């Protein structure tokens, strides 16, 4: 399976009988799947199948879907509201003789609000059901376009993440080769410091100082942290190669990578190793930010 990002955009258009419609879909990052629909009044019947289709195709992201609908082929129906017309005529008759005015004309009467009503033509049940099916199919078409765009962006993200993992591996290799990283070098440096202390005063306990030096050397060794970094990188590379909805798991791995990089920095007593640890933290943070866009 391919990687997918959580951002994308797509449109689809279609017609069904007297109806023409257009779907517009866009998606952005989110922890889970959240589908937000904007439908014209009276078309709520398409919501359940549309949501079900979105859940089949997408795993994460906030999806905004807007439907616009029109009936350009439907002729308007003009009706006279008999009740309103009767009330208007009765009022005019009551005013006759009381007000000096020209007799009312037909166009004047029809222009009174409520006398004439313009409505859309009645739709048949078959046209309505066919339109609902076409709307669901149109949404599926737009959703496929959105998923395609998300996969294209996911492929680009996969390449970037691979580069970040290569950089992490290179930094781990540098850390492993750093002279100040090895426990033997740390112990030797501490032994030299113990010897210097012993020369300054005879009050120091040589055995106790050597024991403390060995303990400090073992705590300063970052071998385990580097091994875990290598293991995390291999696991991340495997997830990226496998593809699918791996964003959450890669986000967890990025936290583990960051934890190990922090430990390398805190345990280091060597300038070169500290600088490598800081570079690790920077690259891991870039990796984590890019992972946030993955489905």
Order of alpha helices (4+ residues) and beta strands (2+ residues): beta-beta-beta-alpha-beta-beta-alpha-alpha-beta-alpha-alpha-alpha-alpha-alpha-alpha
